[in-house]
Amino acid sequence: MPPASNARARYSLKTAAMEINDLYRDVILDHNRRPRNFGALEPADASVEGFNPMCGDRLTVRLKMNDDKISDIRFEGQGCAISTASASLMTEAVKGRTRADALRLFDRVHELLTDDAAPPADELGKLAALSGVREYPARVKCASLCWHTLASALRSSDPHVLPTVTTE
């Protein structure tokens, strides 16, 4: 009987992994089809353009700050499904956070996208859906473009004069 129980355990683990991948795919597709916080934000306290020449993704991230908190954030532009979904997920995740919290989240998402040894992303909620991107190295830049663009705005001493962020 032990071999049958081992086979059931392997099947259960494989089924669970497939279900998680399906859930992540559904989150990405939903945020691509109906991006949250998409559109203009005027006036904005910071506006930064981002460009990924490998895929052609181009976006502008605009934020409104209230003291040290991101009170509103929106993005505009065109990009692939991964780029659009990542920007949508990012805006939901950072709205209401402090500058420092948003930069810590940037570091954690960057680790998730680039480090195969990164710890599980359970604490990231929907952002965990981006974890599958690291299996496609060419797509990591698509998913990280909006995050690098946001980090540039948050780290700048003069957010009104910012160069375009590029993934190259």
Helices and strands as residue ranges (DSSP letters): H 2-33, E 46-52, E 57-66, E 69-78, H 81-94, H 99-114, G 122-135, H 137-155, E 165-166
